[in-house]
Amino acid sequence: MAQSNVALSTTAATILAENKARKGYSVWNDSAAAGYLLNGPDSYSQTVSATVASAKVVADGYYEGPPGFTGPVTMVLASGTGSARITEW
């Protein structure tokens, strides 16, 4: 397992790069605002936003990605700043 922290803001950020060896991942939204996360086929060609997202991760919320997804994962906050605490396996 690998753990990482990525700074989040109202500007989209890649929180996980494509990794063909990835089996799964989880994200803890360590911020006071909701975050929007994008994975799946759209993550290759779309920019994550409140209207283009795979999931809304509430403040201090947890999200577990779809098993076997190896593509990039991006995230953006609705407001303010915070961190994505990520575990990848």
Number of C-alpha atoms within 10 A of each C-alpha: 9 8 12 13 14 14 16 23 18 16 15 17 19 19 22 19 11 13 12 10 10 15 15 16 22 17 22 19 25 21 21 17 19 20 30 24 27 27 22 15 11 16 19 14 7 13 18 25 21 16 8 14 21 20 15 20 19 19 17 16 16 16 16 13 20 13 10 12 19 20 18 18 23 23 30 28 29 18 15 13 16 21 21 23 17 20 17 17 11
